[in-house]
Amino acid sequence: MRRILVLFAHPALQKSRVQRELARAVRALPGVTFHDLYEAYPDFDVEVAREQALLTEHEVVVLQFPFYWYSTPALLKQWQDLVLEHGWAYGREGRALHGKLLLCALSTGGSEASYQPGGSNRSTIGALLAPLAQMAHLCGMEYLPPFVVHETYRLDDAALAAHAAEYAALLAALRDERLDLAVARAQARLDTKLPALIG
Ligand SMILES: Cc1cc2nc3c(=O)[nH]c(=O)nc-3n(C[C@H](O)[C@H](O)[C@H](O)COP(=O)(O)O)c2cc1C
């Protein structure tokens, strides 16, 4: 069984609808440690030793966040800047994260069609997440295709509930080693064709 650490970053949870529902679906799953970064560090004063210890104790790291200005909310960047130290996370001696899996689980206001070369956002989500993919690579982690919920402003309650259930199923499959990683690696995103990926 893989232990999963969800690093959740939403700066305005009281206004959240989509991420709140995704969080609700996974926070009590057995084998999942749900860590709300804005709750833990409202002053951005990230405790490096605590975060490194948490990372060490888990085999899968999930970055869960609303897409803000084509990137993560600021505290997740602060977390990266402080926690992923040279000589610990990367560099010749930095092997603490080697072999772990990294998954981004994000929601976007923009539609799937807008995240195409000819769309209003001009780039795919995969291309825009390249810094996180490269972060994983530099740290010796395996970067998985992202789980994405698009068009958050248009999602009705039934569609949102379906996405939340799918997200929970994905984390449970990752935990139980039921996700076919060889097939998953070939996908652009993990939210499409999920049943085919889960044994
Ligand atoms: C400050 C800010 C920046 C945002 N930037 C983007 C963006 O770059 N691309 C996008 O598709 N949506 C963007 N959005 C929309 C959010 O991604 C969307 O509202 C969020 O995923 C919905 O989740 P929630 O209900 O949990 O807040 C932005 C929203 C805010 C408030």
The ligand as an SDF file (V2000), in Angstrom:
LIG
                    3D

 31 33  0  0  0  0  0  0  0  0999 V2000
   -6.8680   34.8750   -8.5310 C   0  0  0  0  0  0  0  0  0  0  0  0
   -7.4620   33.8940   -9.4900 C   0  0  0  0  0  0  0  0  0  0  0  0
   -6.7360   33.4730  -10.5870 C   0  0  0  0  0  0  0  0  0  0  0  0
   -7.2750   32.5350  -11.4710 C   0  0  0  0  0  0  0  0  0  0  0  0
   -6.5200   32.1620  -12.5530 N   0  0  0  0  0  0  0  0  0  0  0  0
   -7.0270   31.2350  -13.4120 C   0  0  0  0  0  0  0  0  0  0  0  0
   -6.2470   30.8090  -14.5280 C   0  0  0  0  0  0  0  0  0  0  0  0
   -5.1120   31.2150  -14.7560 O   0  0  0  0  0  0  0  0  0  0  0  0
   -6.8070   29.8980  -15.3760 N   0  0  0  0  0  0  0  0  0  0  0  0
   -8.0720   29.3770  -15.1740 C   0  0  0  0  0  0  0  0  0  0  0  0
   -8.5130   28.5490  -15.9780 O   0  0  0  0  0  0  0  0  0  0  0  0
   -8.8100   29.7670  -14.1020 N   0  0  0  0  0  0  0  0  0  0  0  0
   -8.3240   30.6760  -13.2150 C   0  0  0  0  0  0  0  0  0  0  0  0
   -9.0520   31.0570  -12.1250 N   0  0  0  0  0  0  0  0  0  0  0  0
  -10.3090   30.3320  -11.8300 C   0  0  0  0  0  0  0  0  0  0  0  0
  -10.0560   29.2850  -10.7480 C   0  0  0  0  0  0  0  0  0  0  0  0
   -9.1410   28.3000  -11.1720 O   0  0  0  0  0  0  0  0  0  0  0  0
  -11.3830   28.6330  -10.3340 C   0  0  0  0  0  0  0  0  0  0  0  0
  -12.1980   29.6500   -9.8330 O   0  0  0  0  0  0  0  0  0  0  0  0
  -11.1530   27.5590   -9.2920 C   0  0  0  0  0  0  0  0  0  0  0  0
  -10.4510   26.4480   -9.8150 O   0  0  0  0  0  0  0  0  0  0  0  0
  -12.5090   27.0810   -8.7420 C   0  0  0  0  0  0  0  0  0  0  0  0
  -12.2910   26.3230   -7.5600 O   0  0  0  0  0  0  0  0  0  0  0  0
  -12.9300   26.7800   -6.1750 P   0  0  0  0  0  0  0  0  0  0  0  0
  -14.4210   26.7780   -6.3230 O   0  0  0  0  0  0  0  0  0  0  0  0
  -12.4480   25.7640   -5.2080 O   0  0  0  0  0  0  0  0  0  0  0  0
  -12.3800   28.1460   -5.8530 O   0  0  0  0  0  0  0  0  0  0  0  0
   -8.5600   31.9920  -11.2490 C   0  0  0  0  0  0  0  0  0  0  0  0
   -9.2930   32.4330  -10.1280 C   0  0  0  0  0  0  0  0  0  0  0  0
   -8.7590   33.3680   -9.2650 C   0  0  0  0  0  0  0  0  0  0  0  0
   -9.5820   33.8140   -8.0650 C   0  0  0  0  0  0  0  0  0  0  0  0
  1  2  1  0
  2  3  1  0
  2 30  2  0
  3  4  2  0
  4  5  1  0
  4 28  1  0
  5  6  2  0
  6  7  1  0
  6 13  1  0
  7  8  2  0
  7  9  1  0
  9 10  1  0
 10 11  2  0
 10 12  1  0
 12 13  2  0
 13 14  1  0
 14 15  1  0
 14 28  1  0
 15 16  1  0
 16 17  1  0
 16 18  1  0
 18 19  1  0
 18 20  1  0
 20 21  1  0
 20 22  1  0
 22 23  1  0
 23 24  1  0
 24 25  2  0
 24 26  1  0
 24 27  1  0
 28 29  2  0
 29 30  1  0
 30 31  1  0
M  END
$$$$
